[in-house]
Amino acid sequence: MTDSAAVRLATFNVLHGRPLLDDGRPVPGSHTVGVRPLLDAVAALDADVVALQELDRFQERSGRADQARAVAEATGAAHWRYASAFHARSLPGRSWVRDRSEPGLRVYGPPGTGHDGEVPSHGIALLSRLPVLEWRARRFGAPPLAVPLPVAGRSGLAVIRDHPRVALAAVVQGRRGPFTAVALHLSFVPGWNLRQLLAVPGWIADLPRPHVLLGDFNLMGAIPTAALGAAGLLVPSRPTSGRPGRSSSPRAGWRRSARVRTFPSHRPLAQLDHVLAAGLGPQPPTAVRAPRMPVSDHRPVVVELSL
């Protein structure tokens, strides 16, 4: 990094670390995968702050690994949390079998922080090599509709009902001061994902700016910034104690920090994975890239911002 204040941020939907062939099909026999390909892929991003989606915790298909913990240890991210979107076991041919003993949101972390249970789950994580001053998590309920979607390893479309979703926010001690990073994995149901996105700025409005949203939004291209901008017109600006020169409206000034195609990974046609920022100065993002990785049907997004 040439800018002494630059922070490298990344978001990556990892598909529980499943390796894919060059044509996008799963590697034969990879229904059960070890954690090493996932660790190598995330480590290669060399990010100070990274948001990960579609992580497994204690699932048989991923070697019963606590994937978030393993990635944090392998990348030197001393500050991390994993939030369960739902607790269930993934079984071949049966999708998910829910565990009713753990119906709600759980947040896991390093020893002595968060929940310590061992019920299998699926969710997201936010990991940081920079100090984290505060954590926050929230859950979004599952939409009532099922929709047809392409699925890796299958031909055509499959009708799928979505699950609950979660968001993780961290107040990170950046090189210029505190900022707030939010990891998201929004619903694939049209309209429902926009509703979830528009709930986030108000949820973090009291946390230090700049605000950076990282994740798989299941929304293409400029749609997220357009939606946030339109919503911001309905919210009056108010005074804030934030840094000089930063916008004061909780929804104003959202910028798209990366314009890269991320899905599907073998032949990307659309950008579903985003880094959005609000409250930044005029410095443009640098080192924007979306490299092809040996795991997942998404490409990661990596940017450097002056934070």
Secondary structure, 3 states (H helix, E strand, C coil): CCCCCEEEEEEEECHHHCEECCCCCECCCCCCCCCHHHHHHHHHHCCCEEEEEEEEECCHHHCCCEHHHHHHHHHCCCEEEEEEEEEEEEECCCEEEECCCCCCCCEECCCCCEECCCCCEEEEEEEECCCEEEEEEEEECCCCCEEEEECCCCCCEEEEECCCEEEEEEEEECCCCEEEEEEEECCCCCCHHHHHHHHHHHHCCCCCCCEEEEEECCCCCCHHHHHHHHHHCCCCCCCCCCCCCCCCCCCCCCEECCCCCCECCCCCCECCEEEEEECCCCCCCEEEECCCCCECCCCCEEEEEEC
